[in-house]
Amino acid sequence: MRGTVSAGVESGCTLLSTPGEQYLLLGADPAIAVAGAVVEVSGRADPGAMTTCQQGTPFHVTRTSRG
């Protein structure tokens, strides 16, 4: 999936915005997934995952690359 990275309201939370959805990136490469960057990630959504970020659908990232 491809989108734009932004910082969450909670410290340490990274979000990926795609058309119509926002995902909480769990395990994304922090050197690539920086606020304002367009990235592509692979992995799986986990809507039932518990997080402290309280934003976006949790998404377990297995690959991060610049978009």
C-alpha positions as MATLAB code, in Angstrom:
seq = 'MRGTVSAGVESGCTLLSTPGEQYLLLGADPAIAVAGAVVEVSGRADPGAMTTCQQGTPFHVTRTSRG';
ca = [
       0.000    0.000    0.000;
       1.209    3.523   -0.740;
       0.562    6.729    1.196;
       1.916    9.717    3.063;
       3.434    9.384    6.527;
       2.453   11.662    9.399;
       3.124   11.775   13.121;
       0.305   10.724   15.404;
      -0.979   12.784   18.303;
       0.690   10.384   20.733;
       4.490   10.345   20.929;
       6.098    7.600   18.848;
       3.016    6.898   16.737;
       3.430    6.913   12.946;
       0.466    6.998   10.579;
       0.078    6.288    6.884;
      -2.688    8.163    5.080;
      -4.188    6.600    1.972;
      -7.325    7.695    0.127;
     -10.172    7.084    2.578;
      -8.145    5.390    5.331;
      -5.467    5.979    7.940;
      -3.202    3.199    9.202;
      -1.060    3.034   12.324;
       2.327    1.698   11.192;
       3.718   -0.957   13.519;
       7.284   -1.985   12.739;
       7.943    0.361    9.804;
      11.580    1.326    9.158;
      11.958    4.632   11.065;
      14.672    5.817    8.645;
      12.165    5.653    5.766;
       8.765    6.240    7.406;
       9.288    9.879    8.411;
       6.605   12.567    8.528;
       5.871   13.953    5.070;
       7.436   11.046    3.159;
       5.532    9.080    0.529;
       6.192    5.400    1.202;
       5.076    1.934    0.197;
       4.535   -0.675    2.888;
       3.687   -4.369    2.855;
       2.182   -6.300    5.722;
      -1.235   -6.905    7.208;
      -3.930   -4.876    8.884;
      -4.854   -5.938   12.426;
      -7.995   -3.966   13.397;
      -8.267   -5.760   16.754;
      -4.728   -4.974   17.940;
      -4.418   -2.994   21.167;
      -2.208    0.114   20.965;
      -1.701    3.304   22.931;
      -1.841    5.449   19.798;
      -5.650    5.626   19.519;
      -5.481    6.567   15.826;
      -5.734    4.608   12.606;
      -6.113    0.928   11.892;
      -3.093   -0.984   13.246;
      -0.945   -2.308   10.388;
       1.960   -4.722   10.985;
       4.645   -3.727    8.468;
       6.933   -6.350    6.930;
       8.535   -4.105    4.265;
       9.010   -0.335    3.995;
      10.291    1.493    0.917;
      10.254    5.000   -0.474;
       7.272    5.566   -2.725;
];
